[in-house]
Amino acid sequence: MSDRRGRARRLAPCLDEARERIEGRADEIRGVLSAGGAFMEQFEWRISTEAKWGIEKLDPEMWDHPDLYRCWSGTAELWEIWIKGELEALVALGLMSELQMSFFRSLGWPSWPSAVSLDADTPAGWKARSAENACERYLAELWEDTRSARERDREAMVGGISAVGSWESKELTLEARISVEASAPGVQLSTNCPTPLRALEVGLVYREIAADISAAFFLND
């Protein structure tokens, strides 16, 4: 999807969920930020699974903007957004956290083998489930939307990593360790995957998420 308005519409239901998630914490986070600090929290969101998220106001002189924020969220990956305005930054924080947790429920951890064969090597008791909220429906849509690209780029990607240790395509970089980085204006998503195929699967979905977030917050104006 190349149309920015279309990307923003696709992500809109997830933004509504993010606003609901962050609403109960907004005053607390604002209090930390107004005191000149950076908010950071680590929490257990499922048994033996910890997540971190945070937000900080950036130095206006260093960044040449009076109201610029960096927000980030990490589970098995690190997602970052640089965004103007406190309210927008709070919503972006909630969005990243919701999407990361939904990614696990929809497609598994990035560190697991190919999502098309998860049953072969995953913790006992884990099963992909039918989408139950907007973020899970969104990720299921992205998985289908990137199917043709996975099939098209598979051989070129594996060959590139084998030959030179990396592969790049339209804001997506895969390296032999295997690290995945997807970017769009104001957005950086990164993680590590065990195999080239899993890196391609995750990377293509990440690339769409990054572009959609950028469009939704008008970060590429």
C-alpha positions in Angstrom: 0.0 0.0 0.0 1.6 3.3 -1.1 -1.2 5.8 -0.4 -0.6 7.6 2.9 -4.2 8.2 3.7 -5.0 4.6 3.0 -2.2 3.6 5.4 -3.6 5.9 8.1 -7.1 4.5 7.7 -5.8 0.9 7.9 -4.2 1.7 11.3 -7.0 3.8 12.7 -8.8 1.0 14.7 -5.5 0.2 16.4 -5.1 3.9 17.3 -8.5 3.8 19.0 -7.3 0.8 21.1 -4.1 2.6 21.9 -5.9 5.6 23.3 -8.0 3.4 25.5 -4.8 1.6 26.8 -3.0 4.8 27.6 -5.9 6.8 29.0 -5.6 5.5 32.5 -1.9 6.2 32.7 -1.7 9.5 30.9 -1.8 11.8 34.0 0.9 9.8 35.7 3.2 9.8 32.7 2.6 13.6 32.2 3.5 14.2 35.8 6.9 12.5 35.3 7.5 14.4 32.1 6.5 17.8 33.5 9.0 17.3 36.3 11.7 17.1 33.7 12.2 13.3 33.8 11.8 10.4 31.5 9.1 7.8 32.1 10.2 4.2 31.9 8.4 1.1 33.2 9.0 -2.6 33.2 6.1 -5.0 33.7 5.0 -8.6 33.3 2.3 -8.8 30.7 2.1 -12.6 30.6 3.6 -15.4 32.7 7.4 -15.1 32.7 7.3 -12.4 29.9 8.4 -8.9 30.7 8.0 -5.8 28.6 9.4 -2.3 28.8 8.1 1.0 27.6 9.1 4.6 28.0 8.9 8.2 26.8 11.1 11.2 27.1 11.0 14.8 26.0 14.1 15.6 23.9 16.4 18.6 24.4 14.9 21.5 22.3 18.3 23.0 21.6 19.8 19.7 20.5 16.9 18.7 18.3 15.8 22.2 17.2 12.2 21.7 18.2 10.4 22.8 21.4 8.1 19.8 21.7 9.7 16.7 20.4 9.5 13.3 22.1 11.1 9.9 21.8 8.9 7.0 22.8 9.8 3.3 22.8 8.5 -0.1 23.6 10.4 -3.4 23.9 9.4 -7.1 24.3 11.3 -9.4 22.0 12.2 -6.3 19.9 12.7 -2.5 20.2 10.4 -0.1 18.5 11.0 3.7 18.6 9.1 6.7 17.4 10.2 10.3 17.4 7.1 12.5 17.4 6.0 16.1 18.0 3.5 16.8 20.8 2.9 15.2 24.2 -0.6 13.8 23.4 0.6 12.3 20.1 3.6 10.7 21.9 1.4 9.2 24.5 -0.9 7.6 21.9 2.2 6.4 20.0 3.5 4.7 23.2 0.2 2.9 23.7 0.1 1.9 20.0 3.5 0.3 20.0 2.8 -1.7 23.2 -0.5 -3.0 21.9 1.0 -4.0 18.5 3.9 -5.8 20.1 1.8 -7.9 22.3 -0.6 -8.6 19.5 2.3 -9.6 17.3 3.1 -12.4 19.7 -0.5 -13.6 19.8 -0.9 -13.4 16.0 2.5 -14.4 14.5 4.6 -15.6 17.5 7.9 -14.1 18.7 10.3 -12.9 16.0 12.9 -15.3 17.6 10.8 -18.3 16.8 11.1 -20.3 13.5 8.9 -19.5 10.5 5.4 -18.5 11.4 4.1 -21.0 8.8 5.6 -23.9 10.8 5.4 -22.7 14.4 4.1 -26.0 15.8 7.5 -27.7 15.2 9.5 -25.6 17.7 7.5 -23.5 20.1 6.8 -23.5 23.8 4.3 -26.1 24.8 0.7 -24.8 25.0 1.2 -21.9 22.5 -1.2 -21.7 19.6 -2.0 -19.0 17.2 -5.5 -17.8 17.7 -8.2 -16.1 15.7 -8.0 -12.3 15.9 -9.8 -10.9 18.9 -9.1 -7.2 18.6 -8.2 -4.5 16.1 -4.4 -4.9 16.4 -4.7 -8.7 15.9 -6.9 -8.2 12.9 -4.5 -5.6 11.5 -1.5 -8.0 11.8 -3.5 -10.8 10.2 -4.2 -8.5 7.3 -0.5 -7.6 7.0 0.5 -11.3 7.0 -1.7 -11.9 4.0 -0.7 -8.7 2.3 3.0 -9.6 2.5 2.5 -13.2 1.3 3.5 -12.5 -2.4 6.5 -10.5 -1.3 7.7 -13.3 0.9 7.5 -15.7 -2.0 9.0 -13.3 -4.5 12.0 -12.2 -2.4 12.8 -15.4 -0.7 15.6 -16.7 -3.0 17.2 -13.3 -3.5 17.2 -12.6 0.2 18.8 -16.0 1.2 21.3 -15.6 -1.7 22.2 -12.1 -0.6 22.8 -13.0 3.0 24.9 -16.0 2.0 27.0 -14.0 -0.4 27.6 -10.7 1.3 26.0 -11.0 4.7 23.1 -8.6 4.2 20.0 -7.9 2.0 18.2 -4.6 1.6 14.9 -3.7 0.0 12.8 -0.5 0.4 13.4 0.6 4.0 14.1 -2.9 5.1 17.5 -4.3 6.0 18.4 -7.9 7.0 21.8 -8.9 8.2 23.4 -12.3 8.8 23.1 -12.4 12.6 20.0 -12.2 11.7 19.0 -8.6 12.6 15.9 -6.9 11.2 15.5 -3.2 10.8 12.5 -1.5 9.2 12.2 2.3 9.0 10.0 5.1 7.9 10.2 8.8 8.7 10.2 9.1 12.5 9.9 5.4 13.1 12.5 2.6 13.7 11.5 -1.1 14.3 14.2 -3.6 15.0 14.5 -7.2 16.3 16.5 -10.4 15.8 15.4 -13.6 14.1 16.9 -17.1 14.0 16.7 -17.8 10.3 16.7 -15.8 7.0 13.2 -17.0 6.2 11.8 -15.8 9.6 13.7 -12.5 9.2 12.0 -12.0 5.8 8.6 -12.8 7.3 9.0 -10.4 10.2 10.8 -7.8 8.2 8.1 -7.4 5.6 5.4 -7.0 8.3 7.6 -4.6 10.2 8.1 -2.5 7.0 4.3 -2.1 6.6 3.9 -1.3 10.3 6.6 1.4 10.2 5.1 3.0 7.1 1.5 2.9 8.5 2.6 4.5 11.8 4.5 7.2 10.0 1.4 7.9 7.8 -1.0 7.9 10.8 1.0 10.5 12.7 1.9 12.5 9.7 5.6 12.1 10.5 6.6 12.4 6.9 5.2 15.9 6.4 
